[in-house]
């Protein structure tokens, strides 16, 4: 079982859920701004500067999406650990300080 009082654990869980909602909103926005997802976009012989602009937008969108997915995996894993009762414990069984978890609720390691 976890070393974290239930009221603090609920606070941390809420923080994780809020972070998840924000990440999903960022992901949705990035997808909407990605030119390849624009149904009104015509795949034609656009000027080279337009193609270059769209390529940059696609790369930016994909970079944001990659970072968001990585963060979502971390948040989901933390929520899963809360449900399993292993939250706030490192892989080698050490307790992660509550102060650290309040700064980064998805933390899995200690800070030296």
ChimeraX attribute file (.defattr): number of C-alpha atoms within 10 A of each C-alpha:
attribute: neighborCount
match mode: 1-to-1
recipient: residues
	/A:1	10
	/A:2	16
	/A:3	15
	/A:4	18
	/A:5	9
	/A:6	10
	/A:7	9
	/A:8	13
	/A:9	20
	/A:10	13
	/A:11	13
	/A:12	23
	/A:13	19
	/A:14	14
	/A:15	17
	/A:16	21
	/A:17	15
	/A:18	12
	/A:19	16
	/A:20	19
	/A:21	13
	/A:22	14
	/A:23	19
	/A:24	16
	/A:25	13
	/A:26	15
	/A:27	20
	/A:28	13
	/A:29	14
	/A:30	21
	/A:31	18
	/A:32	13
	/A:33	16
	/A:34	19
	/A:35	18
	/A:36	17
	/A:37	12
	/A:38	11
	/A:39	7
	/A:40	8
	/A:41	9
	/A:42	9
	/A:43	7
	/A:44	7
	/A:45	8
	/A:46	10
	/A:47	9
	/A:48	9
	/A:49	9
	/A:50	11
	/A:51	13
	/A:52	12
	/A:53	13
	/A:54	16
	/A:55	15
	/A:56	14
	/A:57	17
	/A:58	19
	/A:59	13
	/A:60	15
	/A:61	20
	/A:62	16
	/A:63	13
	/A:64	17
	/A:65	20
	/A:66	13
	/A:67	12
	/A:68	20
	/A:69	15
	/A:70	11
	/A:71	16
	/A:72	20
	/A:73	13
	/A:74	18
	/A:75	23
	/A:76	15
	/A:77	15
	/A:78	22
	/A:79	20
	/A:80	13
	/A:81	16
	/A:82	18
	/A:83	11
	/A:84	11
	/A:85	13
	/A:86	17
	/A:87	25
	/A:88	28
	/A:89	21
	/A:90	14
	/A:91	10
	/A:92	7
	/A:93	9
	/A:94	12
	/A:95	18
	/A:96	20
	/A:97	15
	/A:98	17
	/A:99	9
	/A:100	16
	/A:101	20
	/A:102	15
	/A:103	10
	/A:104	14
	/A:105	24
	/A:106	25
	/A:107	19
	/A:108	20
	/A:109	17
	/A:110	14
	/A:111	8
	/A:112	3
